[in-house]
Structure formats: C-alpha cells, structure tokens
Amino acid sequence: MGKIIAVSNQKGGVGKSTTVVNLAAVFGLKGKKVLIVDFDPQGNTTTSFGIKKKSIRNTVFDVIFEECSIFEAVVPTSCRGVSVVPTTQDLSGASVSLVNEKDRAMKLRNALIPAKEFYDYIFIDCPPTLDMLTINALAAADSVLIPLQCEFLSLEGLVELHNTINRVKVSFNPDLDIEGILFTMCVERYKITGQIISEVKKHFAKEVFETTIPRNVALSEAPSFGEPAIYYDKKAKGSKAYENLAKEIAKREKKKAAKNKEK
Ligand SMILES: Nc1ncnc2c1ncn2[C@@H]1O[C@H](COP(=O)(O)OP(=O)(O)OP(=O)(O)O)[C@@H](O)[C@H]1O
C-alpha cells in the first residue's frame, strides 16, 4: 500500500509546489511509482511538469465530483515514475460546491483508495488555505509535510495548522501523522534563518527535518523549463537538498516500521 503525503501550509509562496515537484522527481528516479495530486487551483505543479492546460481532459475537480475515476485523470510526465492528476482554475469553486455534498470532507480520500494500491507515494499539493480542499487533503493523507519559509516566521500560523490537523484527526482521520516541518529558502548567512529554526525547534523539535532547503536559483528556474530541478540541474544545491530530504523520509519510515514491528 502506498503512502499519501499532503504538503500543506496556509501561507502562500512557502515552497509547497516546489517541494512536491522535486521530492516526487527524486522518489521517481529511485524507482518508486509516484502520483502527484495538484490540489491547488493555481496549478503551478501541473505547469511545472510542462503539462499544457489546454491538453488536459480530466482534472482533480472531475475526480472529487465523481465525473471520472482517479486513473482517468492521470497524466504521465517525462520524469521517470511520476504522474500527475492535474488541476485548472475550476477547482477554486470546489469548496463552495462541496458544501451541499454528502461526505464532503471525504471526497478525495474515497477517490484515492484505488490509487493507493498502485503507487508507492502520492503527494497532494495543497492550496494556501485551510478550507474544504485542505480538509479533504488532510482527511485523505497518511501524513502532512509542512514547508516553512526561513525568511518569515508565523508561529500563530503553524499553531493554527496544527489545530486544523488535530480537528481532522478527531473528525475524519485518526491516523494522520506529521511527516515533518521542512525549512525552505534558507540562506545560512542571514541571522533570521538561524533565529527562525531555533524558535520553531523550541516548540516542535521532534517534527523538524534535519534537511533544510537552501534558496537556490535552479529551484526557481526549473519550473519555467517544465521540469524538476533534479532534471534541470542535477548538481545544484537545491537538487541535492531534495535528494537528502527523500533519504531522510525513507530513513524515518524504516525507523517507524521497525518500531511498529517491536510492538
Ligand atoms: N528553495 C527555493 N529557492 C529559490 N526559490 C524558491 C525555492 N522554493 C520555492 N521557490 C520559488 O518561490 C516561489 C513560491 O514557491 P512555491 O510555488 O513552491 O510555493 P507554494 O507554497 O506552493 O505557493 P502557493 O501557496 O502560492 O501555491 C516560486 O516562484 C518558486 O520557484
């Protein structure tokens, strides 16, 4: 059974899409079967793979409103092992349309059940909101990865996200785990970077990934070439950082599996 990781932070521009695209590409290159669900109406993840909006037949909107199956919306990419369920701007109206639906928080979870059998990892790129779309993503996920920009700290924002995660655990998904907090766009020489990391560690030490993602030009340039940074510039610091993150996630999974075996 595959693992579903929601990449979420209600703050915009913190590196959610960048993390989804690059982590998925690294796992794909390691021989894993990876699906990305682009659940952000802006569709940056969809375009980061060079998928043209005009060429899209079915989107994640059609999937959650049961117009098609998840497999009918899957678009292969040119990256080894990676496919995308694309999105378009239509998704921005979904939160409102979902209000009248039965099981409205469980739409994505139900749709992903057959995909879990087929893929090793499913990444959900969440919108920068805590609305019904994000609730759907958290209800569907096994874990949440929280990117946090190293240049600006909103502890209140982080607490608010944890509160939402806890509410989803109580109401829809008791097994939801925190995959980790990932610092993104770090510039080591900036004093603020160290200050933010130590402040977050004071409150959420166990959740923070050892790997941090540097501010790196390859990470910001690659999407306009329609490919992940590891394809665009394999040697770039940003590409290496996402390779390290994938290793750290795999290591944490092994540790967790060993612990569960002991029980
Ligand atoms: N480590 C990095 N170094 C340099 N640029 C980065 C890095 N991470 C992200 N960026 C750039 O910052 C911008 C925002 O990143 P991204 O789209 O991944 O954030 P997001 O959280 O998904 O945004 P939104 O909430 O709007 O969906 C993009 O232009 C991206 O290319």
The ligand as an SDF file (V2000), in Angstrom:
LIG
                    3D

 31 33  0  0  0  0  0  0  0  0999 V2000
   14.3160   26.9200   -2.2480 N   0  0  0  0  0  0  0  0  0  0  0  0
   13.9560   27.8350   -3.1520 C   0  0  0  0  0  0  0  0  0  0  0  0
   14.8560   28.6530   -3.7050 N   0  0  0  0  0  0  0  0  0  0  0  0
   14.5020   29.6110   -4.6060 C   0  0  0  0  0  0  0  0  0  0  0  0
   13.2400   29.8180   -4.9980 N   0  0  0  0  0  0  0  0  0  0  0  0
   12.2710   29.0140   -4.4710 C   0  0  0  0  0  0  0  0  0  0  0  0
   12.5760   27.9860   -3.5310 C   0  0  0  0  0  0  0  0  0  0  0  0
   11.4170   27.3800   -3.1870 N   0  0  0  0  0  0  0  0  0  0  0  0
   10.4520   27.9820   -3.8850 C   0  0  0  0  0  0  0  0  0  0  0  0
   10.9550   28.9650   -4.6610 N   0  0  0  0  0  0  0  0  0  0  0  0
   10.2010   29.8850   -5.5360 C   0  0  0  0  0  0  0  0  0  0  0  0
    9.3110   30.6310   -4.7110 O   0  0  0  0  0  0  0  0  0  0  0  0
    8.0340   30.7720   -5.3170 C   0  0  0  0  0  0  0  0  0  0  0  0
    6.9720   30.1080   -4.4390 C   0  0  0  0  0  0  0  0  0  0  0  0
    7.2450   28.7350   -4.3410 O   0  0  0  0  0  0  0  0  0  0  0  0
    6.0900   27.6370   -4.4640 P   0  0  0  0  0  0  0  0  0  0  0  0
    5.2220   27.9100   -5.6530 O   0  0  0  0  0  0  0  0  0  0  0  0
    6.7350   26.3070   -4.3830 O   0  0  0  0  0  0  0  0  0  0  0  0
    5.2850   27.9580   -3.1420 O   0  0  0  0  0  0  0  0  0  0  0  0
    3.8350   27.4850   -2.7260 P   0  0  0  0  0  0  0  0  0  0  0  0
    3.8270   27.4070   -1.2490 O   0  0  0  0  0  0  0  0  0  0  0  0
    3.4380   26.2690   -3.4820 O   0  0  0  0  0  0  0  0  0  0  0  0
    2.9580   28.7110   -3.2380 O   0  0  0  0  0  0  0  0  0  0  0  0
    1.3530   28.8130   -3.2590 P   0  0  0  0  0  0  0  0  0  0  0  0
    0.9170   28.8020   -1.8490 O   0  0  0  0  0  0  0  0  0  0  0  0
    1.0990   30.1190   -3.9380 O   0  0  0  0  0  0  0  0  0  0  0  0
    0.8610   27.6250   -4.0180 O   0  0  0  0  0  0  0  0  0  0  0  0
    8.1600   30.1290   -6.6970 C   0  0  0  0  0  0  0  0  0  0  0  0
    8.4740   31.1210   -7.6070 O   0  0  0  0  0  0  0  0  0  0  0  0
    9.3330   29.1530   -6.5330 C   0  0  0  0  0  0  0  0  0  0  0  0
   10.0110   28.9190   -7.7540 O   0  0  0  0  0  0  0  0  0  0  0  0
  1  2  1  0
  2  3  1  0
  2  7  2  0
  3  4  2  0
  4  5  1  0
  5  6  2  0
  6  7  1  0
  6 10  1  0
  7  8  1  0
  8  9  2  0
  9 10  1  0
 10 11  1  0
 11 12  1  0
 11 30  1  0
 12 13  1  0
 13 14  1  0
 13 28  1  0
 14 15  1  0
 15 16  1  0
 16 17  2  0
 16 18  1  0
 16 19  1  0
 19 20  1  0
 20 21  2  0
 20 22  1  0
 20 23  1  0
 23 24  1  0
 24 25  2  0
 24 26  1  0
 24 27  1  0
 28 29  1  0
 28 30  1  0
 30 31  1  0
M  END
$$$$
